[in-house]
Amino acid sequence: MHYALMYEVVDDYVERRVAFRADHLKLAREAHDRGDLVLGGAFTEPADGVLIVFRTETAAQQFANTDPYVNAGIVKSWRVRKWNVVVGDGTSV
């Protein structure tokens, strides 16, 4: 089982994230190094959201609560959804 952290971002997300990108990526790399974060990235064309996959719901929520993007108001809303992976690494079936 995995947990998908999904961000809905502001219209000028690409421009506004620049000031916070290094800290956001540092937080993501630390979560990955701990084994909490599986993969993540931003949607493009349009750049209207972010998807980050975690191993636990707690890790996903803690990430969002401390993410510079969220704290700076670049993220309009976020949610965590349980994701049942059936093909690939971490399958549960």
Buried (B, 14 or more C-beta within 10 A) or exposed (E): EBBBBBBEBBEEBBEBBEEBEEBBEEBBEEBBEEEBBBEBEBEEEEBBBBBBBBBBBEBBBBBBEEBBBBBBEBBBEBEBEEBEBEEEEEEEE
